[in-house]
């Protein structure tokens, strides 16, 4: 991934939401890869399974737990990092490159549910919950701008990148539908396809095919010699950029992704979220994604 300029995390509030989405509209024709990250008030419902076994829960149980948490919680931040197929970030003719951090007003620490340990961590990383309530974006305004910008429903597909992205997309779908998440996992995955398309990559799922790579985003990035170059951990803008950097380093250096026979190296990783792995026959039969799948030049050629 080529980052030739210093990176600035653009803070987005209610007063500059439209202005920042106008910039995103300018960037999108050349930047069709989007990494996202969310910050939320932790997990208030937890599995009774021992910690090291949680990753082995059946997908339906993982989804049920995720739904319980997302339905009960409010979004705090969304991070967005855009790039072209070579990993170049938008710069708009300036000496800097940019990623975005959207700060929401939805979460009220006085009245909403939260995990105290998670909230204390977010505070220590600089998130000001009072400022978010006073100056933050309403999720309804955010969704409206998502559609107007072309990030969602814009006709041309975006390739989406996350790390352990079930909660990221879960909160996005909750905002998009303004409803609790569907009862059944397959209905959630159909909504995922409807709003975000087929080209979704979860780095946490992808590293299951790589010897020696495991753990959270920071650990995986460090294992791949990827440095955080802007912002702080547990802030969504910075984490979305680190996710994007890690994705590019992974697919450019590890054999499951560099062995790109007929452009298919990444195809088997499309549309699989870590922990919510639908059976392959369902994904390939059209039950989830329909019978006509788009396969754009980014995936067929793959990367620079």
N, C-alpha and C positions, 0 to 999 in steps of 0.2 A: 504494500500500500504506500503510495507516494504522498507524503505530507511535506511540501516544500516551504510552507509558510507557517508562522505561529498561528495557533488556533485560539479563537475567542468563543466562549460559550455565551450566546445571546440570551439574556434573561427576558422572558415574555410574561407580561402582566395584562390586565384588562385594558389598560390605556394604550398599549402598543400592539395588541393582538392582530388587528387588521394589517398594520404596517409590516409586521414580521411575516405574516402569511403572504403578503404581496411579494416579498423577497423569495419566499419558498416557491411561489408560482414562477418567478423568473428562473430559479435554479432547476426546476423539474425537467424541462426538456433535455438537459444534458446529464442529469443526476437521477438515474432510475433505480438506485439501490438505497434503501432506507433502513437504518438500524434504529430500534426503539427500546426504551427502558422506562419503567415506571417506579415511582416511590409511593408507598402506601403505608398505613399504620400497623404493619406487621401482621402476624397471624393470631387470631383470638380463638380459633378452633384448631385443635391439634390432634393428630392421630395417636391412638393408644399403642401403636407399634413402636418398638425401640428405634431410636434415631437412625442407626445404620441400616435398618431394614425398610425405612420409609420409601426409598427409591425403588423397592421391589413390590410395592403395593400394586394390585391390579389397576389398570387404567380407570375403570369405572369408579373404584374407591378413591383414587387420587382426584378424579374430577369432582366427586361428591364433596370431598373436603375443600377443594378449591372454591367450588360454588358457595359453600357455606360462608367462607371467609369473604369472598368478593361481594356477595349479597349484603353482608353486614357492615362493610367498610366503605370509606370514601377515598377517592384519589387525591394525592398530594402533588405529585409532579409527573410530567411526561417528558422524556428526552428524545430528541430526534437528530440523527446524523445522516446526511445525504452524501452520496458520492456517485461518480461515474464508474464504469466497469474496470477502471484501473485504480480505483480507490482515491481519486482526487476529489477533495471537498470543494464546495462552492466558495468563491472568493470575491465575486462581483467587481473585479478589476482593482481590488485594494491589496495592500501588502499582507493581509490576513486571510485565513480560512475560518469558516464559521460552522457551528452546530447550535442547536436550539434547546432551551430548557423552559417548558411551560409550567407556570406556577398557578395552582388552582385554589379557589376559595371554598370548595365543597366541604373540606374537612374542618370541623369545629372541635378543638380539643376540649372544650367545656361540655359538649353534649354528645359527641360521637364516640363509638367504641374504638378502642385501640389497644395495642400491646405496649405496655409501659417501657419495656427494654428497647423495643424498636423506636419508639418516640424519642427516648433519651439519646439513642445513637444518631438519629436524624438531627436532633438539636445540636449535638456535638460536631456535626459536619456542616453546620451553618444554616440549617433551615429554620426560618423565623415564622412560626405558625400564626402569630398575630398579624404579621405583614401579609401573609397569604390570605387571611380572612378579609383584610381591608382592601388589598390591591389585586387579589388574584382573579383568575379567569373563571367564569362559570362554565361548567362542562357543556351546557347547551350551546353557548357561543363558540366554544372550541370545535364542537362537532359541525356546526354550520360552516366554519372556515375550512375544516378538513375537506368537505365536499366542494366548496367553492375553489379551493386551491388545486383540485385534481389529484391530491394524494389518494383519495378514495373516490371511486366512481368517475374517474377522469378519462376512461377509455383506454389509455395506454397502460399496460401493467407495470407495477412496481415489484421489485424483488425485495422482500422484507427479511431482516436479520434480527435475531434476538439471542439472548442467553437465558436458558430456562424460561422460555417465553410464555408459558401457560397463563401466569398471572398478568403479564403485560397485555396479552391479547384479551384476557378475560375482562380486565378493567376497560379496555378500549371498547369491547362489545357491549358491556354494561352501559357505557356512555352513549354509544351509537343507537342502542335500542331503547334506552331509558326504562329498562325493565330488568328484573332479576335474570340471571343466567338460566338457560333452559334446564329442565330437570335431567335430561339425558345427554350424555357426552356426545353422541353422534349428531344430535341437533345443534349442539355448540359448534362442532367441527363444520357443519354445513353453513352456519352463520360466518364462521371464520373464512371459508371459501367465498361466500357471497360478498363480504366486505373487503377482503385482502387478497383474494385470488389464490392461485395454486403455488406461486413462487415464494414460499416461506421457508426460512432456514433457521433452525434452533441449534446454536453451537453446542449447547449442552448435550443434545442428542447426537450430534455429529462426532463428538470426541469419544463416544462409545466404541467407535471403530479404530481408535488410535491408542496404541500401547503407551502407557505412562502418562496419559492425560486424564485428569479427574479433578473433581472439586469445583469450587466456585469460580466466578469470573476472574478475580484477582489471581488466584492460583494458576489457572490455565494460561492467562496472559503472561505471567512470570515464567512459566515452563516454556513458553514459545518466545521468550525474550522480547515481549511487547511491553513498552513503558506507557504509563498514563501521561499524556502530554498536555492536558488541560483540565482544570477543575479538580474536584475532590471525589473520592469514592462515596457511594451512597448519596450522590446527587445525580439526577436522571440524565442531564445533558452530558456530563463527563462519562457516565457509565455507558451511554449509547455510543459514544465515540470509541471507548475501549472495546466494546462489543464488536464494532465495525472493524477496528484494527485487528482484533483477534481472529475474526472470520477470514480476513484477507490473508493473514499470516498462515492460518491453518490450511486453507485450500491451496496456498502456494508452496507449502513445504512438506505436507504429509501425504504418503503414497495413496491412501484411499481416494484422494481428491486430485492428485497430480496425474494419475493414470487415467487420462481423459479420453478413453476409446470412444470414438464417434460422438464426442460431446456429452457422454452419459455419466461422467464421474459423479456429478452432483444430483442427478435425477432421482436416485433412490432416497435422497435425504429431503426432498421437497415435501412440505406440508406435514411434517412430523414434529409435534411438540413433545419435549421430554416429559415422560410420565403419562402422556395421553396418546400412546402409540396405538392407533387403530390397526386392526388386522390388515395385512397387505392386500388380501383379496378384496376387502371393502374399498380400499383407496383406489385400487386399479380397476374395479368393476364399474365405476361410475356411481356407486351408492352414495359416496360423499361428494365427489367433485364433478359429476356429470360426465358425459361421454366425450366432450370436446375440450381438450386441454390445450392451453396456449403454451407454446415453447418458443420463446423469443431468441434473438441473436445472442443475448448475453449468456444464455445457457447452452446454446448450440456451439458457440465458438469457444467458449468461456473466456477467461480473463486475459488482459494484456500481459 
